[in-house]
């Protein structure tokens, strides 16, 4: 899956007892040293990326070494779109957001079909950059996937085709890279790459930088990850290799009541805008995909993209402090760490992701459906079974408590 609700919109469900009290106490006692464990990026006076401003007013950057300029903000379409006339797509396009990100799994084709209708309304396919993805785990399935995507979108080519949510290094074997070259030679896609959600993103990125054949990678990156040395080295390797880098999950979402305790203060930006600005301050990142599910959020994100003001040191410090205070509710998806400590197959990472959909994104129906699709035996685990999983979690998440919370809300 690739949801990227980059500004939380709906009201959150009731919070766990006592967590607000805990965060208020932690906030009062937080020290500069603790918050400084995450480096500041893009503070006033420091050099940041110098993107080109397009004629639409949205800055653009070159995607890797492709020679192609792309907008730094793109619309994620893992959301309910109006198949007849979607106000969000039209407003985003009018504002210069000319890159739409979709996938075969988004609405099981409804996202594709809504975009197809949008293309007939704007009347010029070349004005829109299109990414689609297939979650097929083999070459033949990926081949079939792009043909299906093209048919549903009503176009004869994609600008970027991604293997969706991969977590296995074998997906970067020669046969998959050859598929990318074949699809580009056939004119079915201009560029080829993959998206990844899980904790082995570092291994995948390092492998991609070594083997070549990958034009772009979409990966989880936000203000919570700046102190991750291994991830930064992998980003450096891809950047040097000319691989385009697309950030998703840039909001690092936790339930809104937790963020409200920290109380972000700025004269220039909302908290959501500041999170975007902090990612754009990293010159290695070419674009951000954001699921803007209302015209208001399109306007806010576009304003942030157009603003030439960098974050101040105080604003960056507040993000670092927020990351430190709410780490225990922000899963990084590193299931290769926690799930391997349990003697049997327990779906820790998936459960926490669906809980995030419910608590942060307001996707209550989808969260429940996906949670209930997990076999009951994979949802249930005793505190004793999960003891070691808690010990290896880099975020310090109380995994038993969060899994119980998921059962309460989703089962």
LINSUL-V849727 format. One record per run of one state. SS is the DSSP state (h for helix, s for strand, l for the rest). FROM is the first residue (numbers start at 1). TO is the last residue. If there is no record, write none. Layout:
# LINSUL-V849727
ss=SS from=FROM to=TO
ss=SS from=FROM to=TO
This chain:
# LINSUL-V849727
ss=l from=1 to=18
ss=h from=19 to=29
ss=l from=30 to=31
ss=h from=32 to=35
ss=l from=36 to=42
ss=s from=43 to=43
ss=l from=44 to=51
ss=s from=52 to=53
ss=l from=54 to=58
ss=s from=59 to=62
ss=l from=63 to=68
ss=s from=69 to=71
ss=l from=72 to=72
ss=s from=73 to=76
ss=l from=77 to=86
ss=h from=87 to=94
ss=l from=95 to=98
ss=s from=99 to=101
ss=l from=102 to=105
ss=h from=106 to=122
ss=l from=123 to=124
ss=h from=125 to=127
ss=l from=128 to=128
ss=s from=129 to=134
ss=l from=135 to=138
ss=h from=139 to=153
ss=l from=154 to=157
ss=s from=158 to=163
ss=l from=164 to=168
ss=h from=169 to=172
ss=l from=173 to=173
ss=h from=174 to=185
ss=l from=186 to=188
ss=s from=189 to=196
ss=l from=197 to=200
ss=h from=201 to=211
ss=l from=212 to=215
ss=s from=216 to=220
ss=l from=221 to=228
ss=h from=229 to=240
ss=l from=241 to=243
ss=s from=244 to=248
ss=l from=249 to=255
ss=h from=256 to=262
ss=l from=263 to=270
ss=h from=271 to=280
ss=l from=281 to=286
ss=s from=287 to=290
ss=l from=291 to=294
ss=h from=295 to=306
ss=l from=307 to=310
ss=s from=311 to=311
ss=l from=312 to=312
ss=h from=313 to=325
ss=l from=326 to=326
ss=h from=327 to=329
ss=l from=330 to=334
ss=h from=335 to=341
ss=l from=342 to=347
ss=h from=348 to=361
ss=l from=362 to=363
ss=h from=364 to=373
ss=l from=374 to=375
ss=h from=376 to=379
ss=l from=380 to=386
ss=h from=387 to=392
ss=l from=393 to=398
ss=h from=399 to=410
ss=l from=411 to=411
